[in-house]
Amino acid sequence: MPDMTTNFPTLISLSQRLKQPGLVVAPGVHDMVSLRLADTFGFEALYMTGFGTVASHLGLPDAGIATYSDMVGRVKAMASMARAPLIADGDTGYGGLLNVCHTVRGYESAGAAAIQLEDQEFPKKCGHTPGRRVIPMADMVRKIQVARDSRSSSDFLIIARTDARSTLGLDEALRRAEAYGRAGADILFVESPETVEEMQKIGRSTDLPLIANMVEGGRTPVLSQRELETIGYKIAIFPVTALLAATEAMKTVYSQLKNTGSSAGAAVPLMPFGDLTHLMGFQEVWDFDKRYAEEN
């Protein structure tokens, strides 16, 4: 585990970073503990996963149940604490064109570096799950135009995601991605390619930065950093990797507590309690208390 006191060099904005060579690896963060921990490693960006955030915040599936109000508060909390730029999942924009305008302004004001908007019908479904349906391409084009016109700064990036691959095929997904780029999207996200060959075709289709969605157990092959760079991807998100690992570890711990009545001899490694208090900022509390302690 890295030294949590490490002073990393000042990060540049995500828009500036995308102009430089190399893949941006953005791990998924789903709550404030994962956000604080991931940010100690010096990643160049973090990805606020909709799946994980809805699960951890509401205990519900990422199926269009969470509202703008539910999510913008999480964006603000995460972005205000993160050192790295935060890419935030904005679902479908939470409604029609006026909702998209409101959502973009809200996410930008909350401190996100980029918002991801998708072309699914409402209520949306989590990517890599069955039954996703998309709205007409022209409707999504208008959403991207509204998003572009609603932001205050061009440094706040618009990510256009299409879920058309699973129901309408890759060629339609690429046609949509091209249209979304022309409409003003800064980054394109063609969801759920199912083979390396499909990923390569996506990489050849555009000069705009591309996102690769690496979901363990999902529809898309999980590739190495070098493979993704060679194909032409610029950002690789790993939305649920940490959540999958944490949930499996908790499952083991809870099973042991149920079966043995104790945590003695835990089957999974446990972070030292002192490290956890350090991560969560207790040292600043103790320093504050010491500084302002009443003299006896």
N, C-alpha and C positions, 0 to 999 in steps of 0.2 A: 504493500500500500504506500502511496507517495506521502512525503512529509507534508502535512496540511498547512505548514507555515511557509511553504515554498512561494517565492515571489516570481511569478511568471512574467515574461515581457508583456507590455501592453498590447492587447489584441487590436487588430484593425477591424473595420466594419465588414460585415458579410459581403456587401456589394464590392468592396475593394478586394477582399480575399478571392472572390470568384474570378477576378481578372488575372490572378496569378496561377502558375502551374500547380498541378497536384490535386489529389482528391481530398475533399473536406469530409472527415468522418464525424458524424453527429449522432451520439448515443441518445437513446430515448430516455426521457425523464418523466416520471409520472406523479411525483409528489415532492414535497420540499426536502425530504431526506435524500432521495435519489438525486435531486437537483444539486444540493449542497455537496454531495459526495462526488458526482460526476465532474463538478466544476473544479475540484481539486487536482484533476489530472491534466489540465491545460488543453482541453479540446478546443478546436477553433470554432465550434458551434455546438449547440445542444438542441434536441428536438423534443418539443412538448407533444407527446403522443396522445391523440384523442382517445384511443382504446384504453391506455393505461390511466390517463387522467380521469376519465369518466368512471372507470372501475374503482380507482382509489378514492376519488372524491365523493362519488354517489353510490358506489357499490352496484352499478347497473351496467348492462351491455352498451357498447358504442353503437347504438341503433337509432340515432336521431332523437333520443330522449333528453339529452342534455341541451340546455338553452344557451343563448348568447350570454345571459347573465351568469349562468353557472360557470362558463368557461373564461370570460374576460377577467373575472376575479382571479382565476388561477394563473392566467397570463401575467397579470400585474404582479402577483406575489412572486412568481418564478423570475420574471425579467428583472425585477427590482433587486433580487438577491444574486442573480447570475453575473459572473464576470464575462463569460462567453456570450456571443450573440444567440438569441433564442428564436428558433423557428417554431411557429405555433400553428397547430391544426385549427382551421376555421370552418371545418365541415363544408356545407353548401353555402355558407354565408348566413345561415339561420333564417332563410326565407327568400323573399323576392328582391328586386333591385334596391329598394329603399333599405331593406335589411342589410344587404351587402355593403352599401355605403356606410351604414351605422357600424357594422362589424369592423370594416377596415379602419375607420377612424378610431374606434375603440381599442383595437389591438395595437395600432400604432401609438396611440396615447399611452397605452399600458406598458410600452417599452419593448415590444417584440421587434425583431430585426426583419422578419418575413412572416407572411400569412399564407397558408395553404388553403386553396378553395377547390372544390371538386364538382364534377358535373353529374352527380347522382340525383335521382328523384328524391323528394322528401316523403317519408323519413328515410334518411340515408342508412346504409349498412356498412359495417366495418369492411375494409379491403381484405381480400383473400378469404372472404366468406361468401357463400352462395346467395343468389337471388338479387344481386345488385342490378338496378335499372338506371339508365341515364336519361337526362332531359335532352330535348333537341339541341343540336350544336349551336344554332343561332341564339338560343336563350343563354347558353353559357358564354358565348362571345359577348353578349351584352353585359353579363355579370363581370367579366374581366375588364371591359371598358369602364364600367362604373367603378370597379376597384381601383383601376389606374387613375381615374379622375378624382377619386375621393381621398387619396393619400396626400399628406402634406409634403413629403420628401421622396425623391426618387430613390433614396437609400433604403426606404422601406420597400422590401421586395414582394412581388406578387408571384406566387407559385400556382400554376394552373395544373390541376390533376384531372386526368380522364380515366374513368373506370369502364370504358367501352370495350376493352379487350375481351373481357370474359363473356359478354353477351353478343357483341357485334363483330368481333374479330380484330386482329391487329391492324389491318389496313385502315379500318374506320377509326381506330384509336389514334393512329398516326395522322390521319386527315384532321381530326379534331385538335390534336396537339399543334399542328401547323397553324390552324385557324386561331387558336388561343394565343399563340406567339404573335401573330399579326395584330391581334386585338390589344396587345400591350403587356402580356405576361413576361416576367423577367426570367423565370425558371419553369421548365416543363417536367411533368411527372406523369409518365405513362405507367399506370398501375397494372400489376399482375402479368407481366410477360412470363411465359411458362417454360421457355428453353433459353439456352445461351444464344442460340441463333436468333431468336426473337429479340433478345437484348442487343445483339450486334446490329440488327436492322434498325432498332430505335436509335442507337448511337450514330448511325449513318444518316439519320433523317433530318437533323437540325444542327445549327451552329449555336443555339441557345444552351445554357447550362441545363444538364439533366440530373434528375434525382433517381437513385436506385433504392428501392425499398426492400431491405434485407430482413425478411420475417422467417425465422426458424420454424419449419413445419408448414410454411405457406406455399403458394403456387410458384414462386419465383426461386430459381437456384441462388443459393448464398455463395457468392464468389469472393475471392481474395481481393485485397486492395489493388494489387497490380492488375488483375484481370479486369476489374471495374474501370480503372484508368485507361487500359488499352482499348476497351470497348468505347469509351468516350463519356463516361459518367463524371460528373463534377462533384456531386454530393452523394454520400451513402448514409442513409439513416438506418438505425437499428432500433426500431421503436419499442419492441417488447423483450429484447434480450435480457436486460437487467430484471425486468418484471418476472419473466419466466424463471430466472435463476432464484430470485428472492422468494417467489411463491413456492417453488419446490423445496427450498431450504426451510421455509416456515412449516410446510407440510410435514417434513421430517421431524422438526422440533416439536410440533404439536402432537404428533403421533407418539413420540417418546414420552412426553409429559403424560399423555393419556394412559400409555401402557405401563410406565414405570413409576409415575408419580413424582419424578424428579428430573432435573436437567443434568444431573451428575453423569459424566461420561458422554456428553452430547456427541451425536454422530456427525454433526456438521461443524465446521469452524465458526467460532463466535468472535466478533470484533471485541477487543478489550473495552470494558465499560469506560475507561478513561479516554480512549480514542473517540468513542461516541460522544461523550460530553464535550470533547474538544471540537469535533466536527460541528456540533450544534451550537457552538458559541458560548459555552458556559464560562470559558476563561475570561471573556469580556465582561460577563456579569460579575465574576469574582473580583476582577480588577476594579470595576466600578464600585463595588461594595467597599473594597479596601480603600479606595481613594476618598470616598465620601463617608467613611465610617465616623460615627460620633466619637469624640475623644472622651475617654473615661477620666 
